[in-house]
Amino acid sequence: MENAVASYRPRWYHLSKYSVYASYFKEYLAFKDFKSLKASLKYMFSHRLPSEEYIASSRMGRFLVRKGTTDFQYINYAYEREVKKFIRKHMNDFDVFIDIGACIGEYSIWLSQMGKRCIAIEPVNFAAVYKNIELNKQGNQIKVFTCGLGSKKDHVYFQIMGENTGSSYWDRDAKQEPNVHIETFDSMIDQFGIKDTDKVLIKLDAEGMEPEVIAGASNFIRNRKNLIFIYEQFQGDTKNDEALLSVANFDISDIDEANRIAIKK
């Protein structure tokens, strides 16, 4: 997981990334979010994180940026920009958005304000999700579930990453007491309130547990007609593709170098 955390760290000497950094800075300036701009520059040059929490506004909504975290990255529209472009282009192709590994709820906040019904599933950062829902007055549009998802019900230990809590993961070798409850997607479906006629978009970011989440959602995936998945998958790693294709037929393609799109046939 060291590499996953490091991938979020901007570095001033990576000149090839300056156009990306500029897009982040432009977004902060557009919304007069000078605190996040300062935090971003500080992180870029020293890797130090905010020492105090604050409220910030972005194109995504209003958010609590927690001290000692990289929340200021997640709330920036430039973060996973190609994913957001895809979603905007396909707004008519889904009614319900399900965010598995919702982090601080930024995608659900963003889409709920555009009228989408959202389901945020987050086992670690759920307090931040609730706070951000409150800040944006989206309680009627977003359902929150404070558990992890897997192939079976369980109680496990999650290694919570200090600065980048969005990269927290299930530590199978840990000796510590379990701190996260695991459910299966299929066992929770009645709680989601999804109609048979609903078109569904699922964003899946489970830090390596994606195949198990998919296995636990096999009945839903098999029986749902209008279904789209967005998930993280890096070059050379096909396990998530294989997990989906073992359940149903999908057209799969890249969104960017780190994210894939699967549309059920």
Secondary structure, DSSP 8 states (H G I E B T S, - for coil): -HHHHHTT---TT-GGGHHHHHHHHHHHHHTT-HHHHHHHHHHHHH----SS-EEEEETTEEEEE-TTS-HHHHTSTTTTHHHHHHHHHTGGG-SEEEEES-TTSHHHHHHHTTT-EEEEE-SSSHHHHHHHHHHHT-TTTEEEE-SEE-SS-EEE-EE--SS-GGG-EE-TT--S---EEEE-HHHHHHHHT--TT--EEEEE--TT-HHHHHHTTHHHHHH-SSEEEEEE--TT--HHHHHHHTTS-EEEEESSSSEEEEEE-
